């Protein structure tokens, strides 16, 4: 019991309900319309929604996200969202009698709410929702599946199939449950691999991230797997929110993860690793095996041990014009992302929730485009998606001053504020960093900065600070560090 009390007291930081459901926040962000007033024709318009831990699925021409607290939202254009559901209560359209329907999960988890959900359509045409309830201050969780004929419900429970936190008792793998090595059964993502097999990756903190093979006919795990195969994490290291996406152009499976704590002071940041098989082994850009990413034995939240692992794609940041004293644009604790490749648009989209500088725990959905760089790693466009596409960029278009962000590898609550650099006509970099730049394709770029090589792309995007379309770049180093640039003005 001493171990459980220690775990509970330390883990409370992670699980505080700073995730702020829309209902708890007074629905203050639902259907709030943001418009760049007084700007040139064609300025983007957004309708915001709040879904913590958004997991994406596309159905009937709509992108849906499902997340914690039985919240969900939908959009047709990735800019304007409609809230479908908000929080766990009897009358929620997804599961109208939720407390009766999921009574087993709530009872086991000592909880009255649900955590990150994931929805997939299986071969029978029905929609399967993988739900989970967690005690919150301990890894006592229940993970199950419910099914519906319509993506918006109502979902009927098929049952709980995985539990964690059975202190002092036998766990699903036949050994006594140990939170240092066994998972917290939350944060599921279910997906088909490129051979048609069905898998579920899951886990958070505790013993780390695991993967199970799922029976596509029933939606339940195939028997005899216990907790499944361990992929990364352990000893209560702050690694969670797994999502696996196969990229047909590179032939890799990409394991997206979020490191750090979810609240505004937690340093949440998105990372990725890749493997040739769904079960791994997953490695980062430096070849580190993600199975080695874990805290030191006997520790809790040992960020120093896991900081070197994974390609860090995005953390806290703030873009500002030079000399500007306004709020700028940026994110705080962005994470728990999902990924969707749109075959019609031939684009990869990153869905995640984020908080914002100076706005506390209020969170909203964001969508950014991602592109595979020349090294086969996904780079994130610096600004939210507004319909942009990759297009040829001329050398003379590139020259100019840029707001510059280096995301580093830290797990930190500090906000990386932009500095100013210049891409010169002679292919040199000046300003806050020095080095060289070179276009290696129509829009591909390679930058050399302080002895490190960064590969990425140029892409024209809408800059909400300058209220205009601008040229941006996004790139990753061979060490797994992301840099972004946003052009301030172009030389003519």
C-alpha positions, 0 to 999 in steps of 0.5 A, a space after each residue: 500500500 505504501 507504493 500505491 500511496 506514493 504513486 497517488 501523491 506524485 501522479 496527482 500532478 499529471 492527472 489534475 483536471 486542468 484538462 478543463 472540459 468544455 462544460 467545466 469551462 462554461 463552454 466558453 470556446 464552443 462555436 466561437 468564430 474568429 475572423 481577421 477583421 478588416 483584412 484583405 479578401 480571403 482572410 481565413 475564418 475559423 469556428 473553434 471547438 474544444 476536444 481534449 486528446 482529439 483522435 481523428 476519423 473521417 466519415 461521410 465527408 466529415 472529419 470527426 475528433 473524439 476525445 476525453 470526457 466523451 467530447 467530440 466535434 466535426 468539420 468539413 474544411 478543417 477550419 470551422 468546427 461544430 461541437 457534437 458532444 461536450 462532457 460525460 453526462 446522461 443525455 450525451 448523444 454518443 452514449 445517452 445512458 453512459 453511467 448505466 452503459 459503462 458501469 463496469 468501467 466507472 466502478 473499476 476506475 473509481 471514476 465518473 468520467 472518461 479519458 481519451 477515446 478512439 473510434 474506428 470503422 471495422 469491416 462490418 461497417 459499424 463504428 467501434 469506440 475504444 473508451 477508457 476510465 481512469 482513477 486519475 491519481 493512480 493507474 487503476 483503469 478500465 479499457 473497453 469498446 462500444 459499437 454504433 451504426 452511426 458515427 455520432 451514436 448512440 454507442 452500445 457497450 460490448 464490454 471491458 477487455 483490459 484493466 490495470 492497477 490491480 495492486 497486489 493481484 495478478 495482472 493480465 500477463 500472469 504476474 503481480 501488477 507492478 506500475 513500474 513495468 505494467 501499463 496504465 490501460 488508457 489512451 487507445 488508438 486502433 489501426 489497420 497496418 498495411 497488411 490488413 491486420 488490426 492493432 491497438 496501441 495504448 498506455 500512459 506513464 506507469 510502465 509505458 506504451 504497449 501494443 496488442 493485436 485486435 480481432 477485426 471481427 470482434 474488436 477485442 484483443 486476440 487471446 493470450 497476449 497479456 498486456 501485449 508488446 512493450 514499445 517505450 516508457 517505464 518507471 513512471 516516465 512522462 510518455 503518453 498519447 500513442 498514435 501509430 500512422 503508416 506512411 505509404 511513401 516511406 514504408 515506415 510506421 510512425 509512433 507519435 507520442 507526447 512527453 511531459 505533463 498535460 497542463 499549462 505548466 507541464 511542458 507537453 510536447 509532441 515527438 515521433 519515432 519510426 519502425 518497419 513493423 507495427 510492433 517495432 522496434 521504434 527508433 528516433 532520428 539518431 537511431 536510439 531505440 525507444 524501448 530504452 526511453 524510461 525513467 531511472 529505477 525508483 523514480 517518478 517523472 524522470 524527464 532528464 532520462 527521456 529528453 534525448 529520445 524521439 524526434 521533438 516536433 513541437 513544444 511551447 512557442 510564441 511567434 512575435 514580430 520584431 519589437 511587437 508587444 502584442 500577444 503574438 501567436 503560439 501554443 502552450 502544451 500542445 499534444 495528444 495528437 492524431 494523424 490523418 492522410 487525406 488521399 483526395 487532398 494528398 496531404 497529411 494532417 496533424 490534429 491535436 489540442 493546445 493551450 495558449 500563452 496567457 490563457 490558462 487551461 483553456 484548450 482548443 483543437 488545432 490542425 496543421 499540415 505535415 510533410 515528409 522531409 527528404 530524410 523520411 521524417 514528418 515536419 509540421 507546418 508552423 501555422 494552422 492549416 488554411 488550405 495551403 499546398 506545397 508549391 515551387 518556391 524561387 530562390 529570390 522568394 526565399 531571401 528576407 528576414 524571418 521570425 525563427 523558432 528552435 523547439 530544442 529537445 527539452 521538456 519544459 514549461 518555458 515558451 520558446 519565443 521567436 528571434 530574427 534571422 535572415 536568409 541572404 542572397 548568397 545562401 548565408 544565414 545571419 542574425 540570431 543564428 548563422 550558417 547556410 541555406 540551400 534549396 534542394 528541390 522545388 520547395 525542399 530546403 537544407 539548412 546548416 546551423 551551428 554544425 547541424 543539418 536540418 532538412 525540411 520544406 518551404 510552404 506559403 501559409 497565413 500568418 495571423 500576426 502580420 495578417 497576410 500570406 507569408 513564406 514559412 519553413 519547417 525542418 528537422 535536424 539529424 538530432 531530432 530537433 525542429 526549427 520553424 521560420 516565418 518570413 517577415 518581409 521579402 526583398 524585391 
